[in-house]
């Protein structure tokens, strides 16, 4: 069976620094603007009336990389005193 490694926020902070992350994201946008990129269809799931989840992904062939992001939105959190 495949193992999944989970990293805590402090482990991620130890491995990455924000300026480098911002530079990498900026480079990815520049690469997408100047070379072919493939963006796969977004997966969207409405989770009741107050939340949804999206998965967005794609590939930058010129860099030989692919990536994805998973995000969740909870529109009622502010009313509940949550971030």
C-alpha positions in Angstrom: 0.0 0.0 0.0 1.2 3.5 -0.8 2.1 5.7 2.1 1.1 9.4 2.3 3.3 11.8 4.1 1.6 14.6 5.8 3.5 17.8 6.7 2.7 20.2 9.4 2.7 24.0 8.9 6.0 24.2 10.9 7.6 21.5 8.7 6.5 23.3 5.5 7.8 26.6 6.9 11.1 25.0 7.6 11.3 23.6 4.0 10.1 26.7 2.1 10.6 30.4 2.4 7.8 32.7 1.1 10.0 34.8 -1.3 11.1 31.6 -3.1 7.5 30.4 -3.3 6.4 33.7 -4.7 9.3 33.6 -7.3 8.3 30.0 -8.3 4.7 31.0 -8.8 5.6 34.1 -10.8 7.9 31.9 -13.0 5.1 29.5 -13.6 2.8 32.3 -14.7 5.5 33.7 -17.0 6.1 30.2 -18.4 2.4 29.7 -19.0 2.2 33.0 -20.9 5.2 32.2 -23.1 4.9 28.5 -23.7 2.1 26.0 -24.1 0.5 24.9 -20.9 -2.3 22.4 -20.4 -4.9 23.2 -17.8 -7.1 20.3 -17.0 -10.8 20.7 -16.3 -11.6 22.0 -12.8 -13.3 19.5 -10.5 -15.9 21.3 -8.4 -18.2 19.9 -5.7 -20.8 21.9 -3.9 -20.8 20.7 -0.2 -24.2 21.8 1.0 -25.3 25.4 0.7 -22.4 26.8 2.6 -19.2 25.2 1.2 -17.5 24.0 -1.9 -14.3 22.3 -2.9 -12.3 22.7 -6.1 -9.4 20.8 -7.6 -7.4 22.7 -10.2 -4.5 21.2 -12.1 -2.2 21.5 -15.1 1.1 20.8 -16.7 3.9 23.1 -18.0 5.5 20.8 -20.5 8.5 23.1 -21.1 9.5 22.7 -17.5 8.5 19.1 -17.2 6.3 19.8 -14.2 2.7 19.4 -13.3 0.8 20.5 -10.2 -2.5 20.8 -8.6 -4.2 22.7 -5.8 -7.1 21.7 -3.7 -9.1 24.4 -2.1 -12.2 24.6 0.1 -14.5 27.6 0.6 -16.8 28.0 3.6 -18.9 31.1 3.0 -20.6 31.1 6.4 -17.4 31.0 8.5 -17.4 34.7 9.2 -20.9 34.5 10.6 -19.7 31.7 12.9 -16.7 33.6 14.1 -14.3 31.3 12.1 -11.5 32.2 9.8 
